Amino acid sequence: MGQESEQALRARAKKDLAKAERLRYNAAAKKRRAAADDAVGKILAYFKQVPRTEAAFYIEFQALPVVDIQRLIELYCVNSEWRAFTALCREFGVHLDFRRSKHRRPPGEPG
C-alpha cells in the first residue's frame, strides 16, 4: 500500500510541476504579447503624425526596422511588406496611385 501512495504522490507532483510550467509559459507569452501590442501601438501612433501622402508614408515605412515591419505584417495578417504597407495606408486613409493600374506593382510582388 505504501508503494501505491508513493506512486500517487509522484504522479501528483509531476502534474503540479507541469501545471506550474504551463502557468509560467502562459505568463511569459502574455508579457510578450503585451510588449508586441505596445510596440504596434507605438508604430501606429507614429504614423498618425506622418503627413497623409503616399510618398511620406512610403518613406517612413521604408525607414522602419525590420522587426517593426514584421509586426505590421502579423497585425494585418498579410504575407509581404508591400501588402502591409497598403494595409497601413488603407487604415489611415492614404490614397495609393498604384490602384489605378493593376500593372503598377513593385518588382517581385505577385500580381
Backbone as JSON Lines, residues from 0, in Angstrom:
{"i":0,"aa":"M","n":[0.81,-1.2,0.0],"ca":[0.0,0.0,0.0],"c":[0.85,1.26,0.0]}
{"i":1,"aa":"G","n":[1.95,1.23,0.79],"ca":[2.82,2.38,0.83],"c":[3.39,2.69,-0.55]}
{"i":2,"aa":"Q","n":[3.6,1.65,-1.32],"ca":[4.12,1.8,-2.68],"c":[3.13,2.56,-3.55]}
{"i":3,"aa":"E","n":[1.84,2.25,-3.46],"ca":[0.82,2.9,-4.28],"c":[0.69,4.37,-3.92]}
{"i":4,"aa":"S","n":[0.71,4.69,-2.66],"ca":[0.56,6.09,-2.28],"c":[1.78,6.9,-2.72]}
{"i":5,"aa":"E","n":[2.97,6.28,-2.71],"ca":[4.16,6.97,-3.17],"c":[4.07,7.24,-4.67]}
{"i":6,"aa":"Q","n":[3.53,6.29,-5.43],"ca":[3.35,6.48,-6.86],"c":[2.32,7.57,-7.13]}
{"i":7,"aa":"A","n":[1.27,7.58,-6.32],"ca":[0.24,8.62,-6.48],"c":[0.83,10.0,-6.18]}
{"i":8,"aa":"L","n":[1.66,10.08,-5.14],"ca":[2.3,11.36,-4.81],"c":[3.23,11.82,-5.93]}
{"i":9,"aa":"R","n":[3.97,10.88,-6.51],"ca":[4.85,11.24,-7.62],"c":[4.06,11.72,-8.83]}
{"i":10,"aa":"A","n":[2.96,11.03,-9.11],"ca":[2.11,11.43,-10.24],"c":[1.54,12.82,-10.0]}
{"i":11,"aa":"R","n":[1.1,13.07,-8.77],"ca":[0.53,14.38,-8.45],"c":[1.61,15.46,-8.54]}
{"i":12,"aa":"A","n":[2.81,15.17,-8.05],"ca":[3.91,16.13,-8.12],"c":[4.25,16.43,-9.58]}
{"i":13,"aa":"K","n":[4.22,15.4,-10.42],"ca":[4.51,15.59,-11.83],"c":[3.45,16.48,-12.49]}
{"i":14,"aa":"K","n":[2.17,16.26,-12.15],"ca":[1.09,17.09,-12.67],"c":[1.23,18.53,-12.2]}
{"i":15,"aa":"D","n":[1.55,18.7,-10.92],"ca":[1.72,20.05,-10.37],"c":[2.87,20.78,-11.05]}
{"i":16,"aa":"L","n":[3.95,20.05,-11.3],"ca":[5.1,20.64,-11.97],"c":[4.73,21.06,-13.4]}
{"i":17,"aa":"A","n":[4.0,20.21,-14.11],"ca":[3.56,20.53,-15.47],"c":[2.64,21.75,-15.46]}
{"i":18,"aa":"K","n":[1.76,21.81,-14.46],"ca":[0.84,22.94,-14.37],"c":[1.62,24.23,-14.09]}
{"i":19,"aa":"A","n":[2.61,24.17,-13.21],"ca":[3.42,25.34,-12.9],"c":[4.18,25.81,-14.14]}
{"i":20,"aa":"E","n":[4.71,24.86,-14.91],"ca":[5.42,25.21,-16.14],"c":[4.49,25.86,-17.14]}
{"i":21,"aa":"R","n":[3.27,25.33,-17.28],"ca":[2.28,25.93,-18.18],"c":[1.95,27.35,-17.75]}
{"i":22,"aa":"L","n":[1.77,27.55,-16.45],"ca":[1.45,28.89,-15.95],"c":[2.59,29.87,-16.23]}
{"i":23,"aa":"R","n":[3.84,29.43,-16.02],"ca":[4.99,30.29,-16.31],"c":[5.06,30.61,-17.8]}
{"i":24,"aa":"Y","n":[4.85,29.59,-18.62],"ca":[4.88,29.8,-20.07],"c":[3.79,30.77,-20.5]}
{"i":25,"aa":"N","n":[2.57,30.58,-19.98],"ca":[1.46,31.47,-20.35],"c":[1.71,32.9,-19.89]}
{"i":26,"aa":"A","n":[2.3,33.06,-18.7],"ca":[2.61,34.4,-18.2],"c":[3.66,35.07,-19.09]}
{"i":27,"aa":"A","n":[4.67,34.3,-19.48],"ca":[5.7,34.85,-20.35],"c":[5.13,35.19,-21.73]}
{"i":28,"aa":"A","n":[4.26,34.34,-22.24],"ca":[3.62,34.6,-23.53],"c":[2.75,35.84,-23.46]}
{"i":29,"aa":"K","n":[2.06,36.01,-22.35],"ca":[1.22,37.19,-22.16],"c":[2.07,38.46,-22.15]}
{"i":30,"aa":"K","n":[3.23,38.4,-21.49],"ca":[4.13,39.55,-21.47],"c":[4.64,39.86,-22.87]}
{"i":31,"aa":"R","n":[5.0,38.81,-23.63],"ca":[5.48,39.03,-25.0],"c":[4.39,39.64,-25.86]}
{"i":32,"aa":"R","n":[3.15,39.14,-25.72],"ca":[2.04,39.71,-26.49],"c":[1.79,41.16,-26.12]}
{"i":33,"aa":"A","n":[1.85,41.46,-24.83],"ca":[1.65,42.84,-24.37],"c":[2.74,43.75,-24.92]}
{"i":34,"aa":"A","n":[3.97,43.26,-24.91],"ca":[5.08,44.06,-25.44],"c":[4.91,44.28,-26.94]}
{"i":35,"aa":"A","n":[4.49,43.23,-27.65],"ca":[4.27,43.35,-29.1],"c":[3.11,44.3,-29.38]}
{"i":36,"aa":"D","n":[2.03,44.19,-28.62],"ca":[0.89,45.1,-28.79],"c":[1.31,46.53,-28.52]}
{"i":37,"aa":"D","n":[2.14,46.73,-27.5],"ca":[2.63,48.06,-27.18],"c":[3.49,48.6,-28.31]}
{"i":38,"aa":"A","n":[4.35,47.74,-28.88],"ca":[5.21,48.16,-29.98],"c":[4.37,48.53,-31.21]}
{"i":39,"aa":"V","n":[3.36,47.74,-31.52],"ca":[2.49,48.03,-32.66],"c":[1.74,49.34,-32.4]}
{"i":40,"aa":"G","n":[1.3,49.54,-31.18],"ca":[0.62,50.79,-30.83],"c":[1.52,51.99,-31.04]}
{"i":41,"aa":"K","n":[2.79,51.86,-30.7],"ca":[3.75,52.96,-30.91],"c":[3.98,53.21,-32.39]}
{"i":42,"aa":"I","n":[4.03,52.13,-33.18],"ca":[4.21,52.29,-34.63],"c":[3.03,53.04,-35.21]}
{"i":43,"aa":"L","n":[1.82,52.62,-34.85],"ca":[0.62,53.28,-35.38],"c":[0.52,54.71,-34.9]}
{"i":44,"aa":"A","n":[0.9,54.97,-33.65],"ca":[0.88,56.33,-33.13],"c":[1.86,57.21,-33.9]}
{"i":45,"aa":"Y","n":[2.99,56.63,-34.27],"ca":[3.97,57.38,-35.06],"c":[3.39,57.76,-36.42]}
{"i":46,"aa":"F","n":[2.7,56.82,-37.06],"ca":[2.14,57.09,-38.37],"c":[0.98,58.08,-38.32]}
{"i":47,"aa":"K","n":[0.4,58.3,-37.16],"ca":[-0.65,59.32,-37.03],"c":[-0.08,60.72,-37.27]}
{"i":48,"aa":"Q","n":[1.22,60.88,-37.02],"ca":[1.86,62.18,-37.16],"c":[2.48,62.39,-38.54]}
{"i":49,"aa":"V","n":[2.53,61.36,-39.35],"ca":[3.12,61.45,-40.69],"c":[2.09,62.1,-41.62]}
{"i":50,"aa":"P","n":[2.53,63.02,-42.5],"ca":[1.59,63.62,-43.46],"c":[0.9,62.54,-44.29]}
{"i":51,"aa":"R","n":[-0.37,62.74,-44.58],"ca":[-1.18,61.71,-45.24],"c":[-0.96,61.69,-46.76]}
{"i":52,"aa":"T","n":[0.26,61.39,-47.16],"ca":[0.55,61.23,-48.58],"c":[1.25,59.89,-48.78]}
{"i":53,"aa":"E","n":[1.09,59.37,-49.98],"ca":[1.71,58.07,-50.29],"c":[3.22,58.15,-50.13]}
{"i":54,"aa":"A","n":[3.82,59.22,-50.61],"ca":[5.28,59.35,-50.55],"c":[5.77,59.41,-49.1]}
{"i":55,"aa":"A","n":[5.12,60.21,-48.28],"ca":[5.55,60.33,-46.88],"c":[5.41,59.0,-46.15]}
{"i":56,"aa":"F","n":[4.3,58.32,-46.37],"ca":[4.1,57.03,-45.71],"c":[5.11,56.01,-46.21]}
{"i":57,"aa":"Y","n":[5.42,56.02,-47.51],"ca":[6.36,55.06,-48.05],"c":[7.76,55.28,-47.48]}
{"i":58,"aa":"I","n":[8.18,56.55,-47.42],"ca":[9.5,56.86,-46.88],"c":[9.6,56.43,-45.43]}
{"i":59,"aa":"E","n":[8.59,56.74,-44.64],"ca":[8.61,56.36,-43.22],"c":[8.52,54.85,-43.04]}
{"i":60,"aa":"F","n":[7.73,54.2,-43.89],"ca":[7.61,52.73,-43.81],"c":[8.95,52.08,-44.12]}
{"i":61,"aa":"Q","n":[9.65,52.57,-45.15],"ca":[10.95,52.01,-45.52],"c":[12.0,52.25,-44.44]}
{"i":62,"aa":"A","n":[11.82,53.3,-43.64],"ca":[12.77,53.63,-42.58],"c":[12.55,52.79,-41.32]}
{"i":63,"aa":"L","n":[11.43,52.05,-41.26],"ca":[11.16,51.23,-40.07],"c":[12.16,50.08,-39.96]}
{"i":64,"aa":"P","n":[12.49,49.7,-38.74],"ca":[13.32,48.49,-38.57],"c":[12.56,47.25,-39.06]}
{"i":65,"aa":"V","n":[13.3,46.25,-39.45],"ca":[12.7,45.02,-39.98],"c":[11.72,44.4,-38.97]}
{"i":66,"aa":"V","n":[12.06,44.48,-37.69],"ca":[11.2,43.9,-36.65],"c":[9.83,44.58,-36.65]}
{"i":67,"aa":"D","n":[9.82,45.9,-36.82],"ca":[8.55,46.63,-36.83],"c":[7.72,46.28,-38.07]}
{"i":68,"aa":"I","n":[8.39,46.11,-39.19],"ca":[7.67,45.72,-40.4],"c":[7.07,44.33,-40.22]}
{"i":69,"aa":"Q","n":[7.81,43.43,-39.6],"ca":[7.28,42.08,-39.32],"c":[6.05,42.18,-38.41]}
{"i":70,"aa":"R","n":[6.1,43.06,-37.44],"ca":[4.94,43.24,-36.55],"c":[3.72,43.73,-37.33]}
{"i":71,"aa":"L","n":[3.94,44.64,-38.28],"ca":[2.82,45.1,-39.1],"c":[2.3,43.99,-40.0]}
{"i":72,"aa":"I","n":[3.2,43.17,-40.53],"ca":[2.78,42.03,-41.35],"c":[1.88,41.1,-40.53]}
{"i":73,"aa":"E","n":[2.27,40.85,-39.29],"ca":[1.46,40.0,-38.41],"c":[0.15,40.68,-38.04]}
{"i":74,"aa":"L","n":[0.2,41.99,-37.79],"ca":[-1.01,42.73,-37.41],"c":[-2.06,42.64,-38.5]}
{"i":75,"aa":"Y","n":[-1.64,42.86,-39.75],"ca":[-2.59,42.88,-40.86],"c":[-2.8,41.51,-41.49]}
{"i":76,"aa":"C","n":[-2.15,40.49,-40.97],"ca":[-2.3,39.11,-41.48],"c":[-2.06,39.04,-42.99]}
{"i":77,"aa":"V","n":[-0.95,39.6,-43.41],"ca":[-0.57,39.57,-44.82],"c":[0.76,38.84,-44.95]}
{"i":78,"aa":"N","n":[1.2,38.65,-46.2],"ca":[2.4,37.84,-46.39],"c":[3.57,38.6,-47.03]}
{"i":79,"aa":"S","n":[3.47,39.91,-47.14],"ca":[4.58,40.66,-47.72],"c":[4.62,42.08,-47.14]}
{"i":80,"aa":"E","n":[5.78,42.7,-47.29],"ca":[5.93,44.07,-46.82],"c":[5.01,45.01,-47.59]}
{"i":81,"aa":"W","n":[4.9,44.78,-48.89],"ca":[4.07,45.66,-49.72],"c":[2.61,45.61,-49.28]}
{"i":82,"aa":"R","n":[2.12,44.44,-49.0],"ca":[0.72,44.32,-48.56],"c":[0.52,44.94,-47.18]}
{"i":83,"aa":"A","n":[1.54,44.85,-46.32],"ca":[1.46,45.52,-45.02],"c":[1.43,47.03,-45.22]}
{"i":84,"aa":"F","n":[2.22,47.53,-46.16],"ca":[2.23,48.96,-46.46],"c":[0.86,49.41,-46.97]}
{"i":85,"aa":"T","n":[0.28,48.65,-47.89],"ca":[-1.03,49.05,-48.43],"c":[-2.1,48.99,-47.34]}
{"i":86,"aa":"A","n":[-2.02,48.0,-46.46],"ca":[-3.0,47.91,-45.36],"c":[-2.83,49.09,-44.41]}
{"i":87,"aa":"L","n":[-1.6,49.47,-44.14],"ca":[-1.34,50.62,-43.26],"c":[-1.91,51.89,-43.89]}
{"i":88,"aa":"C","n":[-1.67,52.07,-45.18],"ca":[-2.21,53.25,-45.87],"c":[-3.74,53.25,-45.85]}
{"i":89,"aa":"R","n":[-4.32,52.09,-46.07],"ca":[-5.78,51.98,-46.06],"c":[-6.33,52.35,-44.68]}
{"i":90,"aa":"E","n":[-5.64,51.91,-43.62],"ca":[-6.1,52.21,-42.27],"c":[-6.1,53.72,-42.0]}
{"i":91,"aa":"F","n":[-5.11,54.42,-42.58],"ca":[-5.0,55.86,-42.33],"c":[-5.63,56.69,-43.43]}
{"i":92,"aa":"G","n":[-6.26,56.04,-44.39],"ca":[-6.96,56.77,-45.45],"c":[-6.04,57.43,-46.46]}
{"i":93,"aa":"V","n":[-4.86,56.87,-46.66],"ca":[-3.91,57.41,-47.63],"c":[-4.19,56.78,-48.98]}
{"i":94,"aa":"H","n":[-4.43,57.62,-49.98],"ca":[-4.73,57.12,-51.32],"c":[-3.44,56.66,-51.99]}
{"i":95,"aa":"L","n":[-3.49,55.47,-52.6],"ca":[-2.34,54.93,-53.31],"c":[-2.61,54.96,-54.8]}
{"i":96,"aa":"D","n":[-1.71,55.57,-55.56],"ca":[-1.89,55.69,-57.01],"c":[-1.78,54.38,-57.74]}
{"i":97,"aa":"F","n":[-1.07,53.39,-57.17],"ca":[-0.86,52.13,-57.89],"c":[-2.18,51.4,-58.15]}
{"i":98,"aa":"R","n":[-3.23,51.75,-57.44],"ca":[-4.51,51.05,-57.6],"c":[-5.17,51.37,-58.94]}
{"i":99,"aa":"R","n":[-4.77,52.46,-59.57],"ca":[-5.38,52.81,-60.85],"c":[-5.03,51.8,-61.93]}
{"i":100,"aa":"S","n":[-3.86,51.22,-61.84],"ca":[-3.43,50.27,-62.85],"c":[-2.93,49.01,-62.16]}
{"i":101,"aa":"K","n":[-3.46,47.89,-62.57],"ca":[-3.02,46.64,-61.95],"c":[-1.61,46.26,-62.4]}
{"i":102,"aa":"H","n":[-1.05,47.0,-63.37],"ca":[0.28,46.69,-63.85],"c":[1.37,47.39,-63.04]}
{"i":103,"aa":"R","n":[0.99,48.35,-62.21],"ca":[1.98,49.08,-61.42],"c":[2.15,48.42,-60.06]}
{"i":104,"aa":"R","n":[2.98,47.42,-60.02],"ca":[3.31,46.75,-58.76],"c":[4.83,46.75,-58.61]}
{"i":105,"aa":"P","n":[5.29,46.72,-57.39],"ca":[6.74,46.69,-57.21],"c":[7.33,45.4,-57.77]}
{"i":106,"aa":"P","n":[8.58,45.45,-58.19],"ca":[9.21,44.22,-58.72],"c":[9.18,43.1,-57.68]}
{"i":107,"aa":"G","n":[8.87,41.92,-58.13],"ca":[8.86,40.76,-57.24],"c":[7.52,40.53,-56.54]}
{"i":108,"aa":"E","n":[6.61,41.48,-56.62],"ca":[5.29,41.33,-55.98],"c":[4.38,40.56,-56.93]}
{"i":109,"aa":"P","n":[3.79,39.45,-56.47],"ca":[2.9,38.68,-57.35],"c":[1.67,39.5,-57.74]}
{"i":110,"aa":"G","n":[1.21,39.26,-58.93],"ca":[0.06,40.01,-59.44],"c":[-1.18,39.44,-58.94]}
